[in-house]
Amino acid sequence: MRAVIAEDSVLLRVGLVKVVEMAGFEVAAEVGDAEGLLAAVEEHEPDLAVVDVRMPPGFTDEGVRAALSIRRSRSSTALLLLSQYVEERYAAGLLAANTSGVGYLLKQRVADVEEFAEALRRVANGGTALDPQVVAQLLVRRPSDPLDRLTAREREVLALMAEGRSNAGIAGLLVVSESAVAKHINNILAKLDLPQADADHRRVLAVLRFLGL
């Protein structure tokens, strides 16, 4: 699988190239600004783009605007955004339509290289990878929110689903059986009036879509 990396910091970009290659990708291009990212995606048609949210010239939202443009023009390219901040409106924009193959991680909270490599592979294969702080922002409850129907444990399971965890992964983290996790998920889908789907990440995306994200 081929990847393009967009990061304005030279040192961080060098590190990202090594990690992405370690994860099994061929790095087709590495660029330092949004314009270069769009050109590289058009030229190389990568399976994955790893994108810094804030890049030159304004260091505001250039990266995420480029990512949104890629999502509209080339939905087959998975996107993993990296940021120093929880900017929920950007995550919401990416998750609003075709939400498979999307990740949003906080740079300062990436502490394990292998976990990051796994997130790259998961997103490239059509899954999601959301930092728990991003998930918390996206799942903030509002008055009359359907999430009020959920128990504390069901909300915990929902947050782990939104992080892209499988049933087995959730069971391991919560120290419960996979059957217990499946029961919680069925309850969540019923309480949120959501149809069941075969793939775990589709259920997560259905929940996010239901919340208007």
FENPEJO-V199194 format. One record per run of one state. SS is the DSSP state (H for helix, E for strand, C for the rest). FROM is the first residue (numbers start at 1). LEN is the number of residues. If there is no record, write none. Layout:
[[SS/FROM/LEN] [SS/FROM/LEN]]
//
This chain:
[[C/1/1] [E/2/5] [C/7/3] [H/10/13] [C/23/3] [E/26/6] [C/32/1] [E/33/1] [H/34/11] [C/45/3] [E/48/5] [C/53/3] [E/56/1] [C/57/5] [H/62/12] [C/74/4] [E/78/6] [C/84/4] [H/88/7] [C/95/7] [E/102/5] [H/107/3] [C/110/3] [H/113/12] [C/125/3] [E/128/3] [C/131/1] [H/132/7] [C/139/7] [H/146/4] [C/150/2] [H/152/11] [C/163/4] [H/167/8] [C/175/3] [H/178/14] [C/192/8] [H/200/11] [C/211/3]]
//
